[in-house]
Amino acid sequence: MKFGVIVFPGSNCDDDMVHIIGQVFNQKVEKIWHKETELPNFTTEDCIIVPGGFSYGDYLRSGAIARFSPIMNAVIEHGNNGGLIFGICNGFQILCEAGLLPGALLKNNQQKYISKNIVLRVETNKRRLTQYCQTNDLLTMPVAHGDGRYYCDAETLQSLKDNDQILFRYSNSQGETTETENINGSIENIAGICNKAGNIFGMMPHPERASEQTVGLTDGQQLFMSLMELKLETAV
């Protein structure tokens, strides 16, 4: 399995992701510049990462311009063919703008940028990204966003529930998804979803910033290990 990390003007989590995949998990990884038009060295067994940051300065809407970068046609084709795609923070926004995931990410309900550690409740372990978790597991990792309020219409929300597409909800340390713990006003505390086919994932929190002992957070390792389908004896 190989990973490709898309780099847009304004991406700032690409190096973090390359470090975690390459150095912590010892997997093959390469950066892909947004002006490329193909993914010639990747198959549907490989994973494309759309990292966090502020692509194109978040002008218009977060992810709205990046969605039209040349590489995105190849990313969309990769996903439509069953290849794995994982979008984090700005990457989640881009995948929604591209129509690869349903719904949209709006400005936080307090109209303020949020940067802190939060608790996520795992909603399903029947998806590739969460298969090494248990349902209702609690994961701690950082968020850093100003446009993280997940929204969709009632029909889409019901479809997400019916098809087991809700991956994570914002919760407290007891696993309660209260309004108080809904840090950005997302509909039903939703923090991450997948597509119906289960090969495309998006989440606002940053697992790549919670995957090393040196930073004091390691819960993100469970997601990467699930995605890679590797049980590693050691992770830094």
Summary of the structure (lengths in Angstrom):
residues: 236
radius of gyration: 16.1
end to end distance: 20.3
largest distance: 46.2
contacts: 823
relative contact order: 0.17
helix: 28%
strand: 27%
